[in-house]
Amino acid sequence: MKLADGAVAPRRDTPIAPPRFSRNIRASREVGLLVVLAATAAVLTLLHPDFLQRSNLISIGTGMIYDLPLAAGMTLVLIVGAIDLSVGAVLALSGVVITLMLRSGWPMALAVASGVLLAAGIGALNGLLITRFRLPAFIVTLGTMSIARGAAVVLTSGYMVSGLPSGYVAFGRATWLDLPVPMWALLVLLGAGQLLLSRWQPLHDVFYVGHNREAARLCGLPVTRLTVAAFVVSGVCAAVAAIFMTSRMGMGYARFGELAELRAIAAAVLGGASFTGGSGSVTGAALGVLLLAVILNGFVLLNLSIYWQSLATGLILIVAVATDTLRRGRYAGETA
């Protein structure tokens, strides 16, 4: 059986590759991002000589710690043709639960596991509501975003949760080769994630689900299970970001992660993911996060208001989506 663009549907007993267009769009986006990154870095170097200083480059890398896992999880959700607006709020709620348990004397492993399981449960709830009741992902995740953020505020009464164990805070603030330990852990996790997404067939099937959901279902792919799994992974990624943020900041706070979903979506789309599904990569999302971090760093170096970041992120997202739409329209015309 063939999919919409002529790509052969996967057999369950043989390795598969993503649809040809998915591979093409991903490769071109990643190359394009590298060019834009190089150009942006060159401009900032001319405008401010401190841009290439070692301390500034470390600062850029440190600033990516929280957005990288969110963008990776968002990429998987976009690949299956959905969206997750709840990741920032799930980050906050997971972080609040972890820090409240730690402050109350619970073992560190149990507190962290509870936060991760809570985030995974919210992800599973999102996925089940979307697949079982056929509700729009936008509405479902908008609702869980409000619920999670409200729960975080109720649990803390709007106050910060401090007084965390020194061992937990030490993890977030420890460095190796001048980079935070969480960054090294994140690079390993992201590398493994990209390898599994591109090489491991059960996870790789998400490309076919996003490319043509009905055809994937007719081919015997577990569409519902893969969609729910994508949201669970997104929730877990939000919990990972919460662990990194709360351990590094030394506190939990109900307002952590505000607008993080916008940055995650922008980074994922910049990296080759599409709102129509079927394309994306962890590597591309990481490059998208890097570009946004470089731009934010440029605002700081040039003494521009930090409040311009949201404006710039929104503009970048619109341009990325428009470019993706034009590219797909041109490809469809060429193959018609």
N, C-alpha and C positions, 0 to 999 in steps of 0.2 A: 504494500500500500504506500501511496505517496502523500506527502504533506502539501500545503497550499502552494509553496514555491517550487515543487517538484523534488524536494529532498526526500530520500527514501526513509520511511519510518523505521525506527530501531527494532531489531530483533532482540528478544530477551536473552538469547544465548550468545550474542556476539558483541564485541566492543562497538561503541558508537561515537560519532563526532557531532558537534553542534551543527545546525543548519549553516549552509555556506555563507548566507548573508550575515549571520551572527558572527562568524569568524572574520569576515571582511570588515564589518562595522567596528568590531572590537580592535582589530589591528590598526585600522586607519585612525580611530579615536586615540589610541595609545600613542601612536606616532605623532599625531597632531598635538596631543597634550604635552609631549616632550618638547616639541618646537615652541609652543606657547610658554612653557616653563622657562626654557632657555631665553626666550625674548624678554619675558618679564624680569628674570634675574639680571639680564644685561641692562635693562632700563633702570632698575633699582640700584644697580652698581654705579651707574653714571650719576644718578640723582643723589646717592648717599654712599660714600666710600666704605662705610662700616657694614654694608650688607654682607660682604663675603668674609667678615671677621669670624673666627672660630666660635666665639661666644654667641654671636647672632645666629649662626647656622644651628648650633645646639638648641637655642631658644625656639627656632622653627620646628625642629624635630620634637621637642618637648610639647609644643602646642598641638601636635597632631595626635597625641596619645588618646584623647577622649573621643575624637571624631572618627578615627580609623575603624574601630570595631563597629560603630554604628553604621558607617558607610558600607562595610563588608556585609553586614546583615541586611541592610536595605537593598543591596545589589541582588541578593538571592531572592528577596520578595519581588523585586521588579522583574527579575527573570521569569518568574511564574506568572507574570501579568497582573500583579496586585500592587498595593502600596501600604506602608505601615507608618501612620502619623503618630503612633503612640510611643515611639522609642525614647524620646526625650523624657516623657513623663514616667515611663517604666524605669529609666535610669534613676530618676529622682526617688521613686518609691522603693526600688531595690536598695539604693544607697541608704535611705532612711531606715529601712528594716534592719539592714546589716549593722549600721552604727548604733541603733537603739539596743539591739541584742548584745553587741560588744560592750556598750556602756553598762548594761545590766549584769555583766559578768558571764555571759554565755561563752562557751569555747569558740575560738576563732573559726575553726573549720566548720562548726555547726552554723554559726552566724552567716558565714559566706555561702554555705550550701543552701541555706534558707532563702537568701536573697536571689541566688541563681534559680532555684526551683520556682520561686514566686514569679520571676520574669518569664521563665519558660512556660509556666501555667497561663500567664496572660497571653503569651504568644499562641499557645494552643487554643485558648478561648477565641482569639481573633480568627484563627484559621478555621475552627469548627463552625463559628457563626457565619463565616463567608461561604464555606463549602456546603454545609448541611442545610442552611436556611437561605442560601443564595442571596445574601445581603451584600450590598456594595462595600468593598474594602475601605473606601474613603469614609463612609458613614460609621462602619464598625470601629475602625481604629481611631476615628475622631472621638467616638464615645468612650472607648477605653482610655484614650489620652486624658479626657476630662476626669474620668473616674480615678485613674492612677494618680494624677496630680492632686485631686481633691483629697484622696486618702493620705498622701504624703503630708499635706498641710494639716489634716485632722490629727494625724499621729504625732506631729511635732508642735502643733499650735502655732505654726509659722516661725518657730525658733530654730536656731542651728543646734545640731546634736554634736557636742564636743566631748572631751574627756575620754578619747579612745585609747586602747592599749598601745604602748610604745612599739611593740612588735609589728602591729598592723600598720602603723604610720611609717615605721622604718622601711617596710617593703615599698611603699609608694615613693619614698624620698631617696632610696638608695640609688647609687649610680655605678656604672661599669663603663670604662673608657669614655667618661664624661657624659654618657647618655643615661637617662633613668632606666632602672632595671625593668619597669613595666614596658618600656619601648622595645627592649630586646625580647621579652616574652611575647609581645604583640607581633613582632616580625616573624617569630617562629610559628605562631598560630596562623597568621595570614598566609605565610608560605605554604603551610600544610593545607589551609583552606583552598587556596588556588590550585594546588596539586590534586586534591580530591575532586574539586569541581570540574577540572578538565580531564581527569583520568579515571575516576571511580564511577562506573556506570550507574549504580543506583542514584547517586547524587547528580550525575550528569544528565539524567532524564528530565531534570527541571527545564532544560532548554526546549525540549519538545512540548512540554506542558504549556509553556509560555508562548511558543511559536504557533501552536494550533491545539487548543485544549481538547476539542472534540475528536480530532484525529488521534491524539495521544490516548484518549480513553478507548477508542475503537481498537487501537493496537495493543490494548491490555496493560497500559501503564497505570499505576496507582495514582491517579491524578489528585484525588482528595488527600491521600496520605502525603504526597509530595508537597502539596500546597500548605497543609498544616505544619509539616516539617520545616518549611521555609520560614513560617512565622515563629515557630519555636526557636529556630536558630537566631532569628532577629531579636527575640526577647533575651536569649542568652548573651548575645553580643552587647545588648544594652546593660545587662548585669555586669559583664566584664568591664565596660566603660565606667560603671558605677564603682566597682572595686578600685579601679585605677584612680578615679577622681577623689573618692572619699579617703583613701589611704594617703594620697599625696597632699590633699588639702587638710587632712586631719579632722574632718567633720563631715556630717551629713546635712543636707539642706533641701527643703521641698522645692526650691526654685532652681536647683541644678538641672542642666539639660534643656533649659528653655531655648526654643528655636533650633535645637540640635537636629530635629527631624528635617528642617529645611536645609541645613548644611549637608546632612547625610544624603538627601535626595539629590542635591546639586552635585555633590562629589560623584555619586553613582552614575548619574546621567552624563556628566562630563567624561566618565570613564568608559562609556559605551553602552550603559544600560538604557532601556527604553520603557516608556509607559505602556507600550503595546506588548511588552514581554518578548522573551526569546533571545535576548542578548545581554551581555554584561560580563564583567570579570572582576575578581578581587584586586588584581594588579591595576586595572584601570581605575577602580574606586580609590585605591591608595594614591595614585597619581592625581586624581581629582582633589583629594584631601590636601595633598602637598601644594597644589596650585592655590587653593583657598587659603592655606596657612601662609604661603609666601605673600599673597596679596594683603592679608591682615598685617603681616610683619611690616610690609611697606607702609601701611597706614601709620604704624607706630613710629617707624624711622623718620617719616616725613611730618610727624606731629599733626596728622590728620585725626579728626574726631573718631573715636572707636565706634560711635553710633552709625558711621557710614558703612560698617561691615555688613549689616543686614541689607542695606540698599544694594551694595555691590553683589552680595550673594544672590539676591533676588534677580538682579539683572543678568548675572552669569547663568542662573538656572533657565531664564527665559531664552537667552541666546542659545544655550545648549540644546534645549528642547526644539527650538525652531530649526537649528542646524540638523538635528536628528530627523525631524519631519521632512525637511527638504531633501536630505540624503536618501531617505527611504522612498520618497516619491520619485526621485530620479532613478533609483534602482528599479522600482516597479515599472517605470516607463521603459527602461532599457530591456527588461526581461519579458515585457508583455508580448 
